[in-house]
Amino acid sequence: MSAPFRLVQGSSGPRQQSPTTCGSACATVARMLVDAPFARWITAGEGSPVPGAEGDSPAERFAAWERTVHARTNGWWGPRGSLALGWPRLLGTPPWGLKHELEHGAARAGTRYRMLSVRAHSQKSLRARYRRLIDLVVEGEPAVLYVGNRWLPRHVTLVLPGDRRSTLHVYEPASGTVLLLDEDAFAQRRLALGGWSVPWILVQPTGHRRVAAGQLFGGLTKGMSSTSVSVTSSPTA
């Protein structure tokens, strides 16, 4: 059995398989990071076949799932037959479609997301936004960053936790590489991600899942005596 799918700075990940599926590639990689059986099927063809991800090679299976995701995020009908806000596939993936994808299988169960426009933010505000992302982005709860030029968003990337508490990494689907998401470059609008430099839109975790988990743990242990429960904490990196 293959090892769990991981991405770290400097590693090579899957590349988007068409010019308009950068968002779908990010959603597929995000799902691979939290769904080990799905990742094994995409990367090695092991385990139960995944409908919508057919193919004889990793690239074919990845491309097939990209198309599945793109149809879902851009369609005019939701999964239960309700009317949705559709989007032409030639224009890429809309942020509300990626929000739904992350909340339904491409992130840890229970993680909620919000969309935030950052195009008009000042450098000071962008630095504050970057530092907030450091708090929100953890394993299994990535963020999506839309980048572009001064006029339009043109590309989608996936923000991942860094190898240190004060950093972030970013998966860039055009090259399949994982890079350092530099705070100065983010604040000064010189990112150079897939050839685009200006941060436009964030689809970021709200932190609600971890807050809710903490409240549940507190509720379960409330009222227990010190002799009935023992919790050992260890420092985290």
CYANA upper distance limits for C-alpha pairs under 8 A (distance plus 0.5 A):
  1 MET  CA     46 GLU  CA      8.25
  2 SER  CA     40 ARG  CA      7.13
  2 SER  CA     44 ALA  CA      8.09
  4 PRO  CA     33 LEU  CA      8.31
  4 PRO  CA     36 ALA  CA      6.35
  4 PRO  CA     39 ALA  CA      8.01
  4 PRO  CA     40 ARG  CA      8.18
  5 PHE  CA     32 MET  CA      6.94
  5 PHE  CA     33 LEU  CA      6.26
  5 PHE  CA     36 ALA  CA      7.42
  5 PHE  CA     39 ALA  CA      6.77
  5 PHE  CA     40 ARG  CA      8.25
  6 ARG  CA     33 LEU  CA      6.80
  7 LEU  CA     11 SER  CA      6.75
  7 LEU  CA     12 SER  CA      8.26
  7 LEU  CA     13 GLY  CA      7.46
  7 LEU  CA    178 VAL  CA      7.57
  8 VAL  CA    163 ASP  CA      8.50
  8 VAL  CA    169 HIS  CA      8.34
  8 VAL  CA    178 VAL  CA      6.81
  9 GLN  CA    169 HIS  CA      7.15
  9 GLN  CA    177 THR  CA      8.28
  9 GLN  CA    178 VAL  CA      5.30
  9 GLN  CA    179 LEU  CA      5.84
  9 GLN  CA    180 LEU  CA      7.17
 10 GLY  CA    177 THR  CA      7.02
 10 GLY  CA    178 VAL  CA      5.99
 10 GLY  CA    179 LEU  CA      6.86
 11 SER  CA    177 THR  CA      6.57
 11 SER  CA    178 VAL  CA      6.41
 12 SER  CA    176 GLY  CA      6.05
 12 SER  CA    177 THR  CA      5.37
 12 SER  CA    178 VAL  CA      7.33
 13 GLY  CA    171 TYR  CA      8.49
 13 GLY  CA    173 PRO  CA      8.47
 13 GLY  CA    176 GLY  CA      5.14
 13 GLY  CA    177 THR  CA      6.41
 13 GLY  CA    178 VAL  CA      8.00
 14 PRO  CA     25 ALA  CA      8.35
 14 PRO  CA     29 VAL  CA      8.14
 14 PRO  CA     59 ALA  CA      8.11
 14 PRO  CA     62 PHE  CA      8.20
 14 PRO  CA    173 PRO  CA      7.59
 14 PRO  CA    176 GLY  CA      5.65
 15 ARG  CA     25 ALA  CA      7.68
 15 ARG  CA    173 PRO  CA      5.54
 15 ARG  CA    174 ALA  CA      6.16
 15 ARG  CA    175 SER  CA      6.35
 15 ARG  CA    176 GLY  CA      4.93
 16 GLN  CA     21 THR  CA      6.53
 16 GLN  CA     22 CYS  CA      6.10
 16 GLN  CA     24 SER  CA      8.35
 16 GLN  CA     25 ALA  CA      5.77
 16 GLN  CA     63 ALA  CA      8.00
 16 GLN  CA     66 GLU  CA      8.48
 16 GLN  CA    173 PRO  CA      5.81
 16 GLN  CA    174 ALA  CA      6.17
 16 GLN  CA    175 SER  CA      8.43
 16 GLN  CA    176 GLY  CA      7.93
 17 GLN  CA     21 THR  CA      7.37
 17 GLN  CA     25 ALA  CA      8.38
 17 GLN  CA     59 ALA  CA      8.30
 17 GLN  CA     62 PHE  CA      8.37
 17 GLN  CA     63 ALA  CA      6.03
 17 GLN  CA     66 GLU  CA      8.24
 18 SER  CA     22 CYS  CA      8.26
 20 THR  CA     89 ARG  CA      7.61
 20 THR  CA     90 LEU  CA      6.64
 20 THR  CA     91 LEU  CA      7.35
 20 THR  CA     92 GLY  CA      5.34
 20 THR  CA     93 THR  CA      8.23
 21 THR  CA     25 ALA  CA      6.49
 21 THR  CA     66 GLU  CA      7.15
 21 THR  CA     67 ARG  CA      8.34
 21 THR  CA     70 HIS  CA      7.52
 21 THR  CA     92 GLY  CA      6.69
 21 THR  CA     93 THR  CA      7.69
 22 CYS  CA     26 CYS  CA      6.79
 22 CYS  CA     92 GLY  CA      7.86
 22 CYS  CA     93 THR  CA      8.29
 22 CYS  CA    155 HIS  CA      7.08
 22 CYS  CA    156 VAL  CA      6.04
 22 CYS  CA    157 THR  CA      7.74
 22 CYS  CA    173 PRO  CA      6.30
 22 CYS  CA    174 ALA  CA      7.39
 23 GLY  CA     27 ALA  CA      6.79
 23 GLY  CA     92 GLY  CA      7.41
 23 GLY  CA     93 THR  CA      5.91
 23 GLY  CA     98 LEU  CA      7.76
 23 GLY  CA    155 HIS  CA      8.18
 23 GLY  CA    156 VAL  CA      5.73
 23 GLY  CA    157 THR  CA      7.64
 24 SER  CA     28 THR  CA      6.57
 24 SER  CA     66 GLU  CA      5.53
 24 SER  CA     67 ARG  CA      8.01
 24 SER  CA     69 VAL  CA      6.20
 24 SER  CA     70 HIS  CA      6.23
 24 SER  CA     93 THR  CA      7.54
 25 ALA  CA     29 VAL  CA      6.65
 25 ALA  CA     66 GLU  CA      6.40
 25 ALA  CA    173 PRO  CA      6.82
 26 CYS  CA     30 ALA  CA      6.55
 26 CYS  CA    144 VAL  CA      8.28
 26 CYS  CA    156 VAL  CA      7.86
 26 CYS  CA    157 THR  CA      6.81
 26 CYS  CA    158 LEU  CA      6.18
 26 CYS  CA    171 TYR  CA      8.16
 26 CYS  CA    173 PRO  CA      7.21
 27 ALA  CA     31 ARG  CA      6.73
 27 ALA  CA     69 VAL  CA      8.11
 27 ALA  CA     98 LEU  CA      7.41
 27 ALA  CA    101 GLU  CA      7.33
 27 ALA  CA    102 LEU  CA      7.46
 27 ALA  CA    106 ALA  CA      6.72
 28 THR  CA     32 MET  CA      6.75
 28 THR  CA     62 PHE  CA      8.07
 28 THR  CA     65 TRP  CA      7.58
 28 THR  CA     66 GLU  CA      7.16
 28 THR  CA     69 VAL  CA      8.21
 28 THR  CA    106 ALA  CA      7.73
 29 VAL  CA     33 LEU  CA      6.82
 30 ALA  CA     34 VAL  CA      7.37
 30 ALA  CA    102 LEU  CA      8.21
 30 ALA  CA    106 ALA  CA      5.66
 30 ALA  CA    107 ALA  CA      6.97
 30 ALA  CA    140 GLY  CA      8.18
 30 ALA  CA    142 PRO  CA      7.72
 30 ALA  CA    158 LEU  CA      8.30
 31 ARG  CA     35 ASP  CA      6.25
 31 ARG  CA     38 PHE  CA      8.09
 31 ARG  CA     39 ALA  CA      8.16
 31 ARG  CA    102 LEU  CA      8.46
 31 ARG  CA    105 GLY  CA      6.81
 31 ARG  CA    106 ALA  CA      4.37
 31 ARG  CA    107 ALA  CA      6.85
 32 MET  CA     36 ALA  CA      6.92
 32 MET  CA     38 PHE  CA      6.60
 32 MET  CA     39 ALA  CA      4.97
 32 MET  CA    106 ALA  CA      8.10
 33 LEU  CA     39 ALA  CA      7.78
 33 LEU  CA    140 GLY  CA      7.13
 34 VAL  CA    106 ALA  CA      7.39
 34 VAL  CA    107 ALA  CA      6.70
 34 VAL  CA    108 ARG  CA      6.95
 34 VAL  CA    140 GLY  CA      6.20
 35 ASP  CA     39 ALA  CA      6.71
 35 ASP  CA    105 GLY  CA      8.46
 35 ASP  CA    106 ALA  CA      8.42
 36 ALA  CA     40 ARG  CA      6.60
 37 PRO  CA     41 TRP  CA      6.79
 37 PRO  CA     47 GLY  CA      7.24
 37 PRO  CA     48 SER  CA      8.37
 38 PHE  CA     42 ILE  CA      6.83
 38 PHE  CA     50 VAL  CA      7.62
 39 ALA  CA     43 THR  CA      6.49
 40 ARG  CA     44 ALA  CA      5.94
 40 ARG  CA     45 GLY  CA      6.88
 40 ARG  CA     46 GLU  CA      6.04
 40 ARG  CA     47 GLY  CA      7.52
 41 TRP  CA     45 GLY  CA      4.69
 41 TRP  CA     46 GLU  CA      5.35
 41 TRP  CA     47 GLY  CA      6.59
 41 TRP  CA     48 SER  CA      7.68
 41 TRP  CA     49 PRO  CA      7.03
 41 TRP  CA     50 VAL  CA      7.58
 42 ILE  CA     53 ALA  CA      7.87
 42 ILE  CA     58 PRO  CA      5.94
 42 ILE  CA     61 ARG  CA      6.10
 42 ILE  CA     62 PHE  CA      6.55
 43 THR  CA     58 PRO  CA      5.49
 44 ALA  CA     57 SER  CA      8.38
 44 ALA  CA     58 PRO  CA      7.07
 45 GLY  CA     49 PRO  CA      7.96
 45 GLY  CA     56 ASP  CA      8.29
 45 GLY  CA     57 SER  CA      8.08
 45 GLY  CA     58 PRO  CA      7.84
 49 PRO  CA     53 ALA  CA      8.18
 49 PRO  CA     54 GLU  CA      7.92
 50 VAL  CA     54 GLU  CA      7.47
 52 GLY  CA     64 ALA  CA      6.70
 52 GLY  CA     65 TRP  CA      6.15
 52 GLY  CA     68 THR  CA      6.37
 53 ALA  CA     60 GLU  CA      8.45
 53 ALA  CA     61 ARG  CA      5.26
 53 ALA  CA     62 PHE  CA      7.13
 53 ALA  CA     63 ALA  CA      8.14
 53 ALA  CA     64 ALA  CA      5.35
 53 ALA  CA     65 TRP  CA      5.09
 53 ALA  CA     68 THR  CA      8.18
 54 GLU  CA     60 GLU  CA      7.66
 54 GLU  CA     61 ARG  CA      5.65
 54 GLU  CA     64 ALA  CA      6.70
 54 GLU  CA     65 TRP  CA      8.33
 55 GLY  CA     60 GLU  CA      5.35
 55 GLY  CA     61 ARG  CA      5.18
 55 GLY  CA     64 ALA  CA      7.82
 56 ASP  CA     60 GLU  CA      6.89
 56 ASP  CA     61 ARG  CA      7.58
 57 SER  CA     61 ARG  CA      6.74
 58 PRO  CA     62 PHE  CA      6.46
 59 ALA  CA     63 ALA  CA      6.49
 60 GLU  CA     64 ALA  CA      6.58
 61 ARG  CA     65 TRP  CA      6.77
 62 PHE  CA     66 GLU  CA      6.67
 63 ALA  CA     67 ARG  CA      6.89
 64 ALA  CA     68 THR  CA      6.87
 65 TRP  CA     69 VAL  CA      6.57
 66 GLU  CA     70 HIS  CA      6.51
 67 ARG  CA     71 ALA  CA      6.63
 68 THR  CA     72 ARG  CA      6.88
 69 VAL  CA     73 THR  CA      6.54
 69 VAL  CA    101 GLU  CA      8.46
 70 HIS  CA     74 ASN  CA      6.42
 70 HIS  CA     89 ARG  CA      7.67
 70 HIS  CA     93 THR  CA      7.39
 71 ALA  CA     75 GLY  CA      6.11
 71 ALA  CA     89 ARG  CA      8.42
 72 ARG  CA     78 GLY  CA      8.17
 72 ARG  CA     79 PRO  CA      8.50
 72 ARG  CA     97 GLY  CA      8.11
 73 THR  CA     86 GLY  CA      8.41
 73 THR  CA     93 THR  CA      7.15
 73 THR  CA     94 PRO  CA      7.64
 73 THR  CA     96 TRP  CA      8.30
 73 THR  CA     97 GLY  CA      4.65
 73 THR  CA     98 LEU  CA      6.94
 73 THR  CA    100 HIS  CA      8.18
 73 THR  CA    101 GLU  CA      7.71
 74 ASN  CA     85 LEU  CA      8.25
 74 ASN  CA     86 GLY  CA      5.56
 74 ASN  CA     87 TRP  CA      5.29
 74 ASN  CA     88 PRO  CA      7.16
 74 ASN  CA     89 ARG  CA      6.90
 74 ASN  CA     93 THR  CA      7.00
 74 ASN  CA     94 PRO  CA      7.46
 74 ASN  CA     97 GLY  CA      7.02
 75 GLY  CA     84 ALA  CA      7.50
 75 GLY  CA     85 LEU  CA      7.92
 75 GLY  CA     86 GLY  CA      5.33
 75 GLY  CA     87 TRP  CA      7.20
 76 TRP  CA     83 LEU  CA      6.43
 76 TRP  CA     84 ALA  CA      5.26
 76 TRP  CA     85 LEU  CA      6.21
 76 TRP  CA     86 GLY  CA      4.74
 76 TRP  CA     87 TRP  CA      8.12
 77 TRP  CA     81 GLY  CA      6.06
 77 TRP  CA     82 SER  CA      6.05
 77 TRP  CA     83 LEU  CA      5.18
 77 TRP  CA     84 ALA  CA      5.46
 77 TRP  CA     85 LEU  CA      8.38
 77 TRP  CA     86 GLY  CA      8.09
 78 GLY  CA     82 SER  CA      5.53
 78 GLY  CA     83 LEU  CA      6.52
 78 GLY  CA     84 ALA  CA      6.02
 87 TRP  CA     91 LEU  CA      7.95
 87 TRP  CA     93 THR  CA      7.97
 87 TRP  CA     94 PRO  CA      7.25
 88 PRO  CA     92 GLY  CA      7.80
 89 ARG  CA     93 THR  CA      7.38
 93 THR  CA     97 GLY  CA      7.30
 93 THR  CA     98 LEU  CA      7.68
 94 PRO  CA     98 LEU  CA      7.17
 95 PRO  CA     99 LYS  CA      6.61
 95 PRO  CA    115 MET  CA      7.57
 95 PRO  CA    201 ILE  CA      8.37
 95 PRO  CA    203 VAL  CA      7.28
 96 TRP  CA    100 HIS  CA      6.82
 96 TRP  CA    115 MET  CA      7.93
 97 GLY  CA    101 GLU  CA      6.78
 98 LEU  CA    102 LEU  CA      6.57
 98 LEU  CA    203 VAL  CA      8.25
 99 LYS  CA    103 GLU  CA      6.74
 99 LYS  CA    113 TYR  CA      6.63
 99 LYS  CA    114 ARG  CA      7.70
 99 LYS  CA    115 MET  CA      8.02
 99 LYS  CA    203 VAL  CA      6.92
100 HIS  CA    104 HIS  CA      6.64
101 GLU  CA    105 GLY  CA      7.08
101 GLU  CA    106 ALA  CA      6.50
102 LEU  CA    106 ALA  CA      4.85
102 LEU  CA    107 ALA  CA      5.72
102 LEU  CA    113 TYR  CA      8.15
103 GLU  CA    107 ALA  CA      6.85
103 GLU  CA    109 ALA  CA      7.83
103 GLU  CA    110 GLY  CA      7.67
103 GLU  CA    111 THR  CA      6.58
103 GLU  CA    112 ARG  CA      6.42
103 GLU  CA    113 TYR  CA      7.43
104 HIS  CA    109 ALA  CA      7.99
105 GLY  CA    109 ALA  CA      7.34
107 ALA  CA    111 THR  CA      7.11
107 ALA  CA    140 GLY  CA      5.83
107 ALA  CA    141 GLU  CA      5.88
107 ALA  CA    142 PRO  CA      7.69
108 ARG  CA    140 GLY  CA      5.79
108 ARG  CA    141 GLU  CA      6.71
110 GLY  CA    209 ARG  CA      6.00
111 THR  CA    141 GLU  CA      7.52
111 THR  CA    205 PRO  CA      7.17
111 THR  CA    206 THR  CA      8.07
111 THR  CA    207 GLY  CA      7.80
111 THR  CA    208 HIS  CA      7.16
111 THR  CA    209 ARG  CA      5.54
112 ARG  CA    205 PRO  CA      6.20
112 ARG  CA    206 THR  CA      6.27
112 ARG  CA    207 GLY  CA      7.83
112 ARG  CA    208 HIS  CA      6.90
112 ARG  CA    209 ARG  CA      7.42
113 TYR  CA    203 VAL  CA      6.83
113 TYR  CA    204 GLN  CA      5.83
113 TYR  CA    205 PRO  CA      4.87
113 TYR  CA    206 THR  CA      5.93
114 ARG  CA    203 VAL  CA      6.06
114 ARG  CA    204 GLN  CA      6.12
114 ARG  CA    205 PRO  CA      6.98
114 ARG  CA    206 THR  CA      7.00
115 MET  CA    201 ILE  CA      7.59
115 MET  CA    202 LEU  CA      6.24
115 MET  CA    203 VAL  CA      4.98
115 MET  CA    204 GLN  CA      7.08
116 LEU  CA    201 ILE  CA      6.17
116 LEU  CA    202 LEU  CA      5.60
116 LEU  CA    203 VAL  CA      6.84
116 LEU  CA    204 GLN  CA      8.28
117 SER  CA    200 TRP  CA      6.48
117 SER  CA    201 ILE  CA      4.98
117 SER  CA    202 LEU  CA      6.86
118 VAL  CA    126 LEU  CA      7.83
118 VAL  CA    199 PRO  CA      7.09
118 VAL  CA    200 TRP  CA      5.74
118 VAL  CA    201 ILE  CA      6.10
118 VAL  CA    202 LEU  CA      7.66
119 ARG  CA    198 VAL  CA      7.95
119 ARG  CA    199 PRO  CA      6.59
119 ARG  CA    200 TRP  CA      4.93
119 ARG  CA    201 ILE  CA      7.41
121 HIS  CA    125 SER  CA      6.13
121 HIS  CA    126 LEU  CA      6.49
122 SER  CA    126 LEU  CA      6.61
122 SER  CA    187 ALA  CA      8.34
123 GLN  CA    127 ARG  CA      6.69
123 GLN  CA    187 ALA  CA      5.36
123 GLN  CA    188 GLN  CA      6.71
124 LYS  CA    128 ALA  CA      6.87
124 LYS  CA    187 ALA  CA      7.80
125 SER  CA    129 ARG  CA      6.62
125 SER  CA    187 ALA  CA      8.50
126 LEU  CA    130 TYR  CA      6.61
126 LEU  CA    186 PHE  CA      7.55
126 LEU  CA    187 ALA  CA      5.47
127 ARG  CA    131 ARG  CA      6.80
127 ARG  CA    183 GLU  CA      7.13
127 ARG  CA    184 ASP  CA      8.27
127 ARG  CA    186 PHE  CA      8.07
127 ARG  CA    187 ALA  CA      6.01
128 ALA  CA    132 ARG  CA      6.66
129 ARG  CA    133 LEU  CA      6.74
130 TYR  CA    134 ILE  CA      7.04
130 TYR  CA    183 GLU  CA      7.00
130 TYR  CA    186 PHE  CA      8.07
131 ARG  CA    135 ASP  CA      7.30
131 ARG  CA    166 SER  CA      8.40
132 ARG  CA    136 LEU  CA      6.88
133 LEU  CA    137 VAL  CA      6.15
133 LEU  CA    143 ALA  CA      8.50
133 LEU  CA    204 GLN  CA      8.09
134 ILE  CA    138 VAL  CA      8.46
134 ILE  CA    161 PRO  CA      7.65
134 ILE  CA    165 ARG  CA      7.73
134 ILE  CA    166 SER  CA      7.15
134 ILE  CA    167 THR  CA      7.27
134 ILE  CA    168 LEU  CA      7.06
136 LEU  CA    141 GLU  CA      8.29
136 LEU  CA    204 GLN  CA      8.03
136 LEU  CA    205 PRO  CA      6.55
136 LEU  CA    206 THR  CA      7.41
136 LEU  CA    207 GLY  CA      6.41
137 VAL  CA    141 GLU  CA      6.12
137 VAL  CA    142 PRO  CA      5.76
137 VAL  CA    143 ALA  CA      6.97
137 VAL  CA    159 VAL  CA      8.02
137 VAL  CA    160 LEU  CA      6.89
137 VAL  CA    161 PRO  CA      6.17
137 VAL  CA    204 GLN  CA      8.21
137 VAL  CA    205 PRO  CA      7.40
138 VAL  CA    142 PRO  CA      6.98
138 VAL  CA    160 LEU  CA      7.57
138 VAL  CA    161 PRO  CA      5.84
139 GLU  CA    160 LEU  CA      7.92
139 GLU  CA    161 PRO  CA      7.01
141 GLU  CA    160 LEU  CA      8.47
141 GLU  CA    205 PRO  CA      7.01
142 PRO  CA    158 LEU  CA      7.22
142 PRO  CA    159 VAL  CA      6.06
142 PRO  CA    160 LEU  CA      5.71
142 PRO  CA    161 PRO  CA      7.86
142 PRO  CA    204 GLN  CA      7.69
142 PRO  CA    205 PRO  CA      7.67
143 ALA  CA    158 LEU  CA      6.40
143 ALA  CA    159 VAL  CA      5.41
143 ALA  CA    160 LEU  CA      7.41
143 ALA  CA    202 LEU  CA      7.46
143 ALA  CA    203 VAL  CA      6.12
143 ALA  CA    204 GLN  CA      5.00
143 ALA  CA    205 PRO  CA      6.94
144 VAL  CA    156 VAL  CA      7.44
144 VAL  CA    157 THR  CA      6.32
144 VAL  CA    158 LEU  CA      5.18
144 VAL  CA    159 VAL  CA      6.30
144 VAL  CA    202 LEU  CA      6.15
144 VAL  CA    203 VAL  CA      5.46
144 VAL  CA    204 GLN  CA      6.92
145 LEU  CA    156 VAL  CA      6.35
145 LEU  CA    157 THR  CA      5.72
145 LEU  CA    158 LEU  CA      6.63
145 LEU  CA    159 VAL  CA      7.18
145 LEU  CA    199 PRO  CA      7.52
145 LEU  CA    200 TRP  CA      7.90
145 LEU  CA    201 ILE  CA      6.39
145 LEU  CA    202 LEU  CA      5.29
145 LEU  CA    203 VAL  CA      7.13
146 TYR  CA    153 PRO  CA      6.61
146 TYR  CA    154 ARG  CA      7.68
146 TYR  CA    155 HIS  CA      6.18
146 TYR  CA    156 VAL  CA      5.04
146 TYR  CA    157 THR  CA      6.82
146 TYR  CA    199 PRO  CA      6.65
146 TYR  CA    200 TRP  CA      5.91
146 TYR  CA    201 ILE  CA      5.48
146 TYR  CA    202 LEU  CA      6.89
147 VAL  CA    153 PRO  CA      5.74
147 VAL  CA    154 ARG  CA      6.48
147 VAL  CA    155 HIS  CA      5.81
147 VAL  CA    156 VAL  CA      6.82
147 VAL  CA    157 THR  CA      8.24
147 VAL  CA    193 LEU  CA      7.96
147 VAL  CA    196 TRP  CA      6.47
147 VAL  CA    197 SER  CA      6.80
147 VAL  CA    198 VAL  CA      5.75
147 VAL  CA    199 PRO  CA      5.01
147 VAL  CA    200 TRP  CA      5.81
147 VAL  CA    201 ILE  CA      7.72
148 GLY  CA    152 LEU  CA      6.16
148 GLY  CA    153 PRO  CA      4.54
148 GLY  CA    154 ARG  CA      5.01
148 GLY  CA    155 HIS  CA      6.61
148 GLY  CA    196 TRP  CA      5.36
148 GLY  CA    197 SER  CA      6.45
148 GLY  CA    198 VAL  CA      5.62
148 GLY  CA    199 PRO  CA      7.14
148 GLY  CA    200 TRP  CA      7.31
149 ASN  CA    153 PRO  CA      7.00
149 ASN  CA    154 ARG  CA      7.81
149 ASN  CA    196 TRP  CA      6.60
149 ASN  CA    197 SER  CA      6.79
149 ASN  CA    198 VAL  CA      5.95
150 ARG  CA    198 VAL  CA      7.06
153 PRO  CA    198 VAL  CA      8.48
153 PRO  CA    199 PRO  CA      8.45
153 PRO  CA    200 TRP  CA      6.51
153 PRO  CA    201 ILE  CA      8.39
154 ARG  CA    196 TRP  CA      7.85
155 HIS  CA    194 GLY  CA      7.67
155 HIS  CA    196 TRP  CA      7.71
156 VAL  CA    172 GLU  CA      8.28
156 VAL  CA    173 PRO  CA      8.33
157 THR  CA    170 VAL  CA      7.15
157 THR  CA    171 TYR  CA      6.35
157 THR  CA    172 GLU  CA      5.72
157 THR  CA    173 PRO  CA      7.07
157 THR  CA    193 LEU  CA      8.37
158 LEU  CA    170 VAL  CA      5.97
158 LEU  CA    171 TYR  CA      5.53
158 LEU  CA    172 GLU  CA      7.35
159 VAL  CA    168 LEU  CA      7.38
159 VAL  CA    169 HIS  CA      6.35
159 VAL  CA    170 VAL  CA      4.90
159 VAL  CA    171 TYR  CA      6.92
159 VAL  CA    181 LEU  CA      8.36
160 LEU  CA    168 LEU  CA      6.50
160 LEU  CA    169 HIS  CA      5.45
160 LEU  CA    170 VAL  CA      6.09
160 LEU  CA    171 TYR  CA      7.80
161 PRO  CA    167 THR  CA      7.64
161 PRO  CA    168 LEU  CA      5.48
161 PRO  CA    169 HIS  CA      6.31
162 GLY  CA    166 SER  CA      7.96
162 GLY  CA    167 THR  CA      5.31
162 GLY  CA    168 LEU  CA      4.58
162 GLY  CA    169 HIS  CA      5.50
162 GLY  CA    180 LEU  CA      8.12
163 ASP  CA    167 THR  CA      7.41
163 ASP  CA    168 LEU  CA      8.14
164 ARG  CA    168 LEU  CA      8.48
164 ARG  CA    237 ALA  CA      8.22
165 ARG  CA    237 ALA  CA      7.79
167 THR  CA    180 LEU  CA      8.05
167 THR  CA    181 LEU  CA      7.80
167 THR  CA    182 ASP  CA      8.08
168 LEU  CA    180 LEU  CA      6.72
168 LEU  CA    181 LEU  CA      5.84
168 LEU  CA    182 ASP  CA      7.92
169 HIS  CA    178 VAL  CA      7.05
169 HIS  CA    179 LEU  CA      6.04
169 HIS  CA    180 LEU  CA      5.03
169 HIS  CA    181 LEU  CA      5.51
170 VAL  CA    178 VAL  CA      5.98
170 VAL  CA    179 LEU  CA      5.81
170 VAL  CA    180 LEU  CA      6.70
170 VAL  CA    181 LEU  CA      6.19
171 TYR  CA    176 GLY  CA      7.28
171 TYR  CA    177 THR  CA      6.38
171 TYR  CA    178 VAL  CA      4.96
171 TYR  CA    179 LEU  CA      7.01
172 GLU  CA    176 GLY  CA      6.10
172 GLU  CA    177 THR  CA      6.09
172 GLU  CA    178 VAL  CA      6.78
172 GLU  CA    179 LEU  CA      8.04
172 GLU  CA    193 LEU  CA      7.05
172 GLU  CA    194 GLY  CA      7.21
173 PRO  CA    177 THR  CA      7.50
173 PRO  CA    194 GLY  CA      8.44
174 ALA  CA    194 GLY  CA      6.56
175 SER  CA    194 GLY  CA      7.89
181 LEU  CA    185 ALA  CA      8.22
181 LEU  CA    186 PHE  CA      7.80
181 LEU  CA    191 LEU  CA      8.38
182 ASP  CA    186 PHE  CA      6.63
182 ASP  CA    191 LEU  CA      8.28
183 GLU  CA    187 ALA  CA      6.60
184 ASP  CA    188 GLN  CA      6.40
185 ALA  CA    189 ARG  CA      6.30
185 ALA  CA    190 ARG  CA      5.39
185 ALA  CA    191 LEU  CA      5.58
186 PHE  CA    190 ARG  CA      7.02
186 PHE  CA    191 LEU  CA      6.32
186 PHE  CA    198 VAL  CA      8.25
186 PHE  CA    199 PRO  CA      7.39
189 ARG  CA    197 SER  CA      6.02
189 ARG  CA    198 VAL  CA      5.12
189 ARG  CA    199 PRO  CA      6.96
190 ARG  CA    196 TRP  CA      8.49
190 ARG  CA    197 SER  CA      5.02
190 ARG  CA    198 VAL  CA      6.86
191 LEU  CA    196 TRP  CA      7.24
191 LEU  CA    197 SER  CA      4.71
191 LEU  CA    198 VAL  CA      7.10
191 LEU  CA    199 PRO  CA      8.28
192 ALA  CA    196 TRP  CA      5.49
192 ALA  CA    197 SER  CA      5.15
193 LEU  CA    197 SER  CA      6.81
207 GLY  CA    211 VAL  CA      6.91
208 HIS  CA    212 ALA  CA      6.43
209 ARG  CA    213 ALA  CA      6.60
210 ARG  CA    214 GLY  CA      6.65
211 VAL  CA    215 GLN  CA      6.75
212 ALA  CA    216 LEU  CA      6.66
213 ALA  CA    217 PHE  CA      6.68
214 GLY  CA    218 GLY  CA      6.58
215 GLN  CA    219 GLY  CA      6.56
216 LEU  CA    220 LEU  CA      6.69
217 PHE  CA    221 THR  CA      6.80
218 GLY  CA    222 LYS  CA      6.30
221 THR  CA    229 VAL  CA      8.15
224 MET  CA    228 SER  CA      6.60
224 MET  CA    229 VAL  CA      7.21
225 SER  CA    229 VAL  CA      7.29
226 SER  CA    230 SER  CA      7.50
